[in-house]
Amino acid sequence: MSWDFSTDPDFQEQLDWMSDFVRGEIWPLETIWRELGMDGLREAIAPLAEQVRDRGLWAAHLPPELGGQGMGQVRLGLMHEILGSSPIAPLAFGNAAPDSGNAEILALAGTPEQKDRWLHPLLAGDLRSAFSMTEPNTPGSDPTQLCTRAVREGEEWVIDGRKWFSSNGSIADFLIVMAVTDPDARPAQRASMFIVPRDTPGVEVLRDVPTMEHPWEQFGAYGGHAEIAYNDVRVPADALLGAVGEGFVLAQQRLGPGRIHHCMRWLGVARRAFDMMCERATYRSAHGSLLAEKQTVQNWIADSAAEMQAARLMTLHAAWVMDTRGARDARIDIALIKFFGAKVLHDVIDRALQVHGALGYSTDLPLEQMYRFARGARFYDGPDEVHRQSVARRILQAYSPPPDGIPSEHLPTRRDAARERFAHLLGALTAND
Ligand SMILES: Cc1cc2nc3c(=O)[nH]c(=O)nc-3n(C[C@H](O)[C@H](O)[C@H](O)COP(=O)(O)OP(=O)(O)OC[C@H]3O[C@@H](n4cnc5c(N)ncnc54)[C@H](O)[C@@H]3O)c2cc1C
């Protein structure tokens, strides 16, 4: 068995290229992308995406037969760490959420016809998609309670219900909708997924919900979270994705790798905030010394470095388990990094913001935006508490109550047992006294 923390030199070269490219070509666009609008942004990104394609890095999350690179999760993770530094970098690499996760579901469960119609144009960047599962009136953290229904009528499925927080729903060409197909089945087999073109009659995108991340009213912007009513939406039988009742299985398969990528992207954001914190500490002076010389600031820098390193190693380890043993074996590792990584992201940004004082709180720096973004990380793909609960439950499966209710480590009990076991030695010692 070997432990190896090195990166192939060839891939390291690609990572170095990505770092320079994202910093040099994409960071500048961040400052004007709202002015550019969606069409302008697409135009600005098109030549960059060409360069990414030429390097063989486009849509790298997919297997080679679908035009991806078949890199495995560790390499993808390292890549996402770089792309995560900018909210728009994933667009230039053909792996922006939620399109990347939706492409993975289509690759996994789509029929050849569904792949031709939806997956290939999605990968080419010609279509946009959304994942429409969470509902305003049922708990997203317990999706077995979903109430959006899909009922089979002849050769059609009829969908009724209301969703919200369908990210990119207002700019999507199609939505992957989770709906209950058999309310009487076991909880995990009640729901199925459907591909619903957004222009299907009855699909009503009501609004992009203003959020902590985007508090202003907007509609039809990249990164919006749509509230959508599905009123008597009729789709053909072949809109079903995967088998009837397979919705949760597919959702799990989509979410596993997606969480690793989120966690690595968060590290990219945290690293950027950390760099800002360190830079500021080197020149801001108060009460007779630089911030860099204050012990509290030094503690924040050291704690942040340690926490980011821990989150990074945990995330790469989860990716490695996934690559070597499969998604099932990686479930605890993925749940661990989901809540741990979200906290590290938050805490590093919070400290960086504090070190900058009012400047950090202002919109003259990206820190306040990062801070608002970070808060959402504790909800999407499952709130912290649910991941903690599933980690604790799985860990507890390896434990059972001690015999007679006496703790295994109870010293008087252990001492009595040891005295009995080693009586001959204790007896000899007494005899020698
Ligand atoms: C930025 C963002 C993007 C999103 N994008 C999408 C998307 O594209 N598609 C989509 O379908 N959904 C999306 N969501 C929704 C997200 O998946 C849900 O918010 C999440 O699953 C939680 O569901 P809920 O909001 O209904 O909270 P609830 O399920 O009502 O939970 C509320 C709180 O209850 C507590 N809680 C729940 N269960 C437990 C437990 N077992 N133990 C202890 N406490 C518990 C937690 O504190 C939790 O935060 C997005 C959300 C955000 C914030």
The ligand as a Gaussian input file, in Angstrom:
#p B3LYP/6-31G(d) Opt

LIG

0 1
 C      -28.164000      28.774000      -3.201000
 C      -29.103000      27.618000      -3.269000
 C      -29.235000      26.919000      -4.476000
 C      -30.125000      25.838000      -4.562000
 N      -30.298000      25.203000      -5.778000
 C      -31.228000      24.229000      -5.894000
 C      -31.510000      23.629000      -7.168000
 O      -30.895000      23.945000      -8.197000
 N      -32.510000      22.708000      -7.260000
 C      -33.234000      22.330000      -6.163000
 O      -34.110000      21.487000      -6.307000
 N      -32.987000      22.875000      -4.935000
 C      -32.019000      23.820000      -4.776000
 N      -31.797000      24.414000      -3.546000
 C      -32.597000      24.018000      -2.401000
 C      -31.814000      23.213000      -1.381000
 O      -31.506000      21.944000      -1.878000
 C      -32.661000      23.180000      -0.100000
 O      -32.676000      24.486000       0.441000
 C      -32.143000      22.212000       0.941000
 O      -32.313000      20.882000       0.506000
 C      -32.888000      22.391000       2.279000
 O      -34.262000      22.300000       2.098000
 P      -35.244000      23.450000       2.656000
 O      -34.715000      24.756000       2.212000
 O      -36.631000      23.093000       2.289000
 O      -35.050000      23.410000       4.225000
 P      -35.789000      22.432000       5.270000
 O      -35.788000      21.030000       4.724000
 O      -37.083000      23.020000       5.651000
 O      -34.782000      22.480000       6.475000
 C      -34.669000      23.661000       7.279000
 C      -33.694000      23.418000       8.388000
 O      -34.167000      22.384000       9.219000
 C      -33.071000      21.782000       9.887000
 N      -33.108000      20.328000       9.682000
 C      -33.600000      19.634000       8.642000
 N      -33.411000      18.322000       8.811000
 C      -32.781000      18.178000      10.016000
 C      -32.310000      17.072000      10.749000
 N      -32.444000      15.823000      10.281000
 N      -31.684000      17.305000      11.938000
 C      -31.533000      18.564000      12.411000
 N      -31.964000      19.654000      11.743000
 C      -32.579000      19.461000      10.559000
 C      -31.798000      22.363000       9.255000
 O      -31.271000      23.371000      10.089000
 C      -32.316000      22.964000       7.956000
 O      -31.510000      24.032000       7.489000
 C      -30.883000      25.464000      -3.430000
 C      -30.731000      26.163000      -2.213000
 C      -29.862000      27.219000      -2.131000
 C      -29.747000      27.958000      -0.840000

